[in-house]
Amino acid sequence: MTSILIVEDDPMISDIYQRKFADVGFEVFVSETGEQALAIAKKEKINVVLCDLIMPKMDGFGVVSALRGGEYDYNIKIIISSNISEKEDRDRALSLGADGFIVKSEFTPSELVSEINSFLRKNKDGVDPLKPVGPRKILLIEDEEVFVEIFGRRLEAAGYEVVAALNGAWGIKEAVAQKFDLIILDMIMPAMSGLEVVEKLKADDKTKEIPIVVFSASVDADTQRQVERMGITAFFLKTQLTPSELVKKIDKILR
């Protein structure tokens, strides 16, 4: 039986996680503090630790550092679970020895269980699905430089490599010339509309499989339905998403 140690100082969240993991066959241990977690990890056979980042006294960074300090089984998998999603926090946790980093708000309890199971299984190539494998590359096609600056900078802060194109023709040229993991596209642009860009990208064998996220200030319902039928991955209104919220949406799509 796979055992999991849940380190969470919120009793309600801890109880929900405990029941969800127990329901699918995990042996579950729980701890409200980092100090308690280390005592349990020393006494019990633990396969994976799911640890909150922000806790009183010893935070998640301290737990990771201690578990990787030599006194504990190095085969224990450590997953940080937090609503803090800044790149520097993720990088720090991984550099200390965490095996993965999950943003709580992006997963329901059931989805979290599935994600941990996926992580434990790994894929046939041995790649950990929760561990970043180099920076993902995003093409941002947007004619408003202020949006390129605001959203591009936030995506870069989250660990993405961003290439900007200020019009549709430029964007298509970049999409064909380079390899991108995702394209973010404005709909309203001069000379070539977002609709025309989607048509050309989906017609080209080099670009037709790249996920496209349409991100527009305003567009009529007919146009939205049209691009959705063409196979875009998602459609968002600029007025309804902050840069941080867009990053969360992109994280989920690329995961």
N, C-alpha and C positions, 0 to 999 in steps of 0.2 A: 504493500500500500504506500502510495506517495504521501509524504508528510509536508505540511506547509505551516510556517509560523507567521501569523498575522500580527504585525506591530503597528497598532493604531490606538491613539489616545481618545478618539471619539467613540463612546460606547455603542451608539446606534449604528454607525458604520461598521464597527468591529463585529457586532452581532449579525448584521446582514451578510457580511462576507463569510463569517464562520458558518452560517447555515447554508449558503450557496455552495461553498467548497465541500462541506460535509455531504451535501445532497448528491454530489457526483463522485463520491468515493474517496476524497482526501481524508487523511488523518490530520486534524486541525489543532494547532496550539495557538493561543492568543496571549498577547502582552500589551499593556497600556504604556509601557515605558521602554526606553532603550536598554536600561540596566536589567530589567526583567527579561527582555529578549535574549540578552547575552547569557544569562543564567540558564534559560531554557535550552539554548543552542549548545551549551556545554554539557547538559545532562541528557538531552534527547537526541535521537537520530533525525535530523531535519534535512529534507531535500531542497526546499525552497523557502526563502524568507521574503515576504511581501511587506515592505516597510514604508511607513509614512515619512515625510521629510521633516516637517515642522512639528516638534514635540518638546515638552519641557525638559530641562536639564540636558539630556543627551539627545541630539537630533539625529536624523537619518544618516547624515554624513558621518557622525560619530559611530553609529552602529556599523556602517559599512567598513570604516577604518578598523574598528576593533575585530570584526569577523575576519578580516583579511590580515590580521596582525600576527598570525602564526599559531595561536592557541586553539583554533577551531578548524573543523574539517573544511579544506579548501574547495571541496566539491560542492559545497552548499551554493545554490544559485540565489543571487540577491537581486530582487526587483524593487526599485524605488517607485512608490505610488504617491503622487502629490498633485495638487492643483497649481503648484508653481511650475511654469513651463519655460522659464528663461533658459537660453542656450548655455549660459555659464554654469547654472545649477546642474543641468543635465551632464555637461562635460566634466564638472567636478565629481559628481557621483560615479561616473564611469571611470574616471582616472583613479579614484580610490579603490576601485575593484567591483563596483556594481555590474551586473550582467545585463541590465535593462532598465528603462525608465518609462513609466506610464503616467499620463496625465489623467487624474481621476475623473474630471468632468467630461472626458470624451468617451467614457465607458459606463454602461449600466453594470450592475453587479454580475448579471449573467454573461455579458460580453467580456467582463474582466476574467471570469473563470475560463472562458473559451480562449482568451488571449494567453493566459498562463499555461493552459494545456498545450496550445500551439507552440509556445516557447519551449516547453519541456520536451516536446516531440522533436522540435527543430524540423527543418526540411531535409530532403535527401542529400543536399549539398553541405549540410552541417552549418548552415547560416542561422544565427539566432535572430528571429523576427523582431525582437525588441531592441536589438542593438544596431545603431546606425552603421551603414556600410558606405562610408564616404558621403560627401555632400550631394543631395539631389539637385538637379539642374532645371531651372524654370525659365521659360521664355515669357516675358511680360510685354504684350503688345498693347500700347496705350499712348494716345497722342497728347494727353495732359501731363506735362512734366511734374506737376505737383503731386499727382497720384503715383507716378513712377517713383518719385522720391519717397513719399510716405509709405506706400505699400512695399516697394522694393527694399527699402532699408529695414522694415520689420521682418520681411522674409529672410533677409541676410542675417539678421540678428538671431533668427531661429535655426540657422545652420544651412540654409539653402544657398546655392549659387544662382544668381539672378542675371539674366541677359535682357536688356530692355530694347524695344524697337518702337519708334515713335509713329509709325504708320503701318498699314496692312501689308503693303508691298515689301517693306523692309522686314516685317515679321516673317513673311513667307520665305524670304531669302535666308534668314537666320535658321528657320525651322528645317529647311532642306540641307543647309550646310553643316549644322551641328546636331548632336544627339541630346534631346531633351526628355526629361521625365514627365513634364506637364507644361501646358501652355495656358496662360491667363490672358483673356482677350476682351478688350472693350468692344462694344457693338457700334457705337456712334463715332465714326472717324471720317475725316475728309478723304476724298479720292477713292478709297476702297473701304466699303463698310465691313463690319464684323461678319455679317452674313456671307459676303463674298469670300472673306478669308476662310471661314469654316468650309465652304464649298470646295475651295482649292486645296486645303489641307486634307480633307477627307477623300479627295480624288487622287492624291499622290501616294504611291506605295510607300515612300520613305516616311510619310508623316501621318498616314491615316489611322495608325494605332495609338498615337500619342493622346492621352487624356486632355480634353479641352474644357476649361472652366470659363464660362462667359460671365463677365463682371461689368455691369453697366449701370449708369445713373438712371436711365429710364429707357423703356422700350415697350412697344405695344404688344398685347397678348398674342396676336397672330405671328409676329416675328419670333417671339419666344418659343411658341409651339413649333415653328418651322425649324429653328436651330436644334431644338430638342429631338425632333424627328430625324435630323441629320446625324445624331449620335454623339452630341456633346455629353460630358460627364456630369456637369452641374451648371446651374444658372443662379447667380446671386445679384441682388441690387446693391450698389455701392452705398446707398443711404441707409441700409439696414445692417451693415457689417463694419465693425472697427477693424483696423489692421491686425490686431491680436486675434480677433474672431476669425478673420480670413485665414490666418496661419493655422488655427485649429482645424478649420475645414479642410485645408490642403493636407495637413498631417494625416487626417483620417482617410482621405482619398488615396494618398500614396502608401499608406500602411496596408 
